[in-house]
Amino acid sequence: MVRHLVSWSILAVMLAALVSVVMTCPPQPVPFPRKDLKIKPGTKEKPVCNNNQWDPPPEGAICGGQGWLLDPIKKWGFIKDQTDFYWGPNECYKSCFKKRTHAGDCKIFAVWPGLRCEKYEKKIPRDRLENSTTAFRWYEPKCFCNITKDWIE
C-alpha cells in the first residue's frame, strides 16, 4: 500500500512540474496578416488592395522586409511610445497617426506581431537593413491602402 502511495506521489509531483513548465512558456506569436486568397493578385500597373496592404507593394517601398538595422536607432529618429500591445502592421500603422497627430513624422516601423511596434521619424534606406531573417518586419506607410478616417483620428 505504501509502495503505491509513493508511486502516485512521484507521479503527482512530475505532473505538477510539467504543468508548471507548460504554464510559464510564452504563447506563440501572432502570425503576420495573410493575403485574402479570394482576391486576385495585382500587377505593377494595377495593384490591388488586400488586407489593407498594396499587392504588389509600391516600387521601392519596404513592405514586410526583414533585417536588423545597421545604425544606432537615434540616427533614424526612434519614437519612444511602445507601451501598447500591437497585433500586426495594420494596427501599428493606425497607432502611428492616432498617437502622433502631426502624422508626417512616422516614416517607417518595425512590427513584432502580437508584441510590439517600433516607429521611426526618418525613412530608413533598404541598404541600412542587414540582409537577414528576423522575427519582425519593416513597413512604410505607403504600403497601406483603403485607409479610412477612423484609422487616423
QUIGIQUI-V243532 format. One record per residue. N is the residue number from 0. SS is DSSP state (alpha for helix, beta for strand, coil for the rest). OMEGA is omega as a letter, one per 20 degrees, with the letter a starting at -180 (none if undefined). NEAR is the number of other ideal C-beta (glycine too) atoms within 12 Angstrom. Layout:
n: <N/N>
ss: <SS/SS>
omega: <OMEGA/OMEGA>
near: <NEAR/NEAR>
This chain:
n: <0/1/2/3/4/5/6/7/8/9/10/11/12/13/14/15/16/17/18/19/20/21/22/23/24/25/26/27/28/29/30/31/32/33/34/35/36/37/38/39/40/41/42/43/44/45/46/47/48/49/50/51/52/53/54/55/56/57/58/59/60/61/62/63/64/65/66/67/68/69/70/71/72/73/74/75/76/77/78/79/80/81/82/83/84/85/86/87/88/89/90/91/92/93/94/95/96/97/98/99/100/101/102/103/104/105/106/107/108/109/110/111/112/113/114/115/116/117/118/119/120/121/122/123/124/125/126/127/128/129/130/131/132/133/134/135/136/137/138/139/140/141/142/143/144/145/146/147/148/149/150/151/152>
ss: <coil/alpha/alpha/alpha/alpha/alpha/alpha/alpha/alpha/alpha/alpha/alpha/alpha/alpha/alpha/alpha/alpha/alpha/alpha/alpha/alpha/alpha/alpha/alpha/coil/coil/coil/coil/coil/coil/coil/coil/coil/coil/coil/coil/coil/coil/coil/coil/coil/coil/coil/coil/coil/coil/coil/beta/beta/beta/coil/coil/beta/beta/beta/coil/coil/coil/coil/coil/coil/coil/beta/beta/beta/coil/coil/coil/beta/coil/coil/coil/alpha/alpha/alpha/alpha/coil/beta/beta/coil/coil/coil/coil/coil/coil/coil/coil/coil/alpha/alpha/alpha/alpha/alpha/alpha/alpha/alpha/alpha/alpha/alpha/coil/coil/coil/coil/coil/coil/coil/coil/beta/beta/beta/beta/beta/coil/coil/coil/beta/beta/beta/beta/beta/coil/coil/coil/coil/coil/alpha/alpha/alpha/beta/coil/coil/coil/coil/coil/coil/coil/beta/beta/beta/beta/alpha/alpha/alpha/beta/coil/coil/coil/coil/alpha/alpha/alpha/alpha/coil>
omega: <r/a/r/r/r/r/r/r/r/r/a/r/r/r/r/r/r/r/r/r/a/a/a/r/r/r/r/r/r/a/r/a/r/r/r/a/r/a/a/r/r/r/r/a/a/r/r/r/a/a/r/r/a/r/i/r/r/a/r/a/r/a/a/r/r/r/r/r/a/a/r/a/a/a/a/r/r/a/a/r/a/a/a/r/a/r/a/a/a/a/r/r/r/a/r/a/r/a/a/a/r/r/a/a/r/a/a/r/r/a/r/a/r/a/a/a/r/a/a/a/a/r/r/r/a/a/r/r/r/r/a/r/a/r/r/r/a/r/r/r/a/r/a/a/a/r/r/a/a/r/a/r/none>
near: <7/8/9/10/11/12/13/14/14/14/14/14/14/14/14/14/14/14/13/12/11/12/11/10/10/9/11/10/18/21/15/29/27/16/22/15/10/10/19/14/18/19/11/14/8/12/25/23/24/26/25/28/36/31/28/23/30/20/15/16/26/32/35/31/33/23/23/21/30/17/18/12/22/13/16/27/23/25/28/15/22/22/11/19/16/32/23/32/39/31/30/45/38/32/32/39/28/21/26/25/13/13/20/15/23/36/30/39/48/38/42/27/29/24/23/26/36/33/38/37/25/23/25/33/22/21/14/23/27/17/13/13/12/21/20/30/33/38/43/35/37/22/37/36/26/18/22/14/10/10/21/21/12>
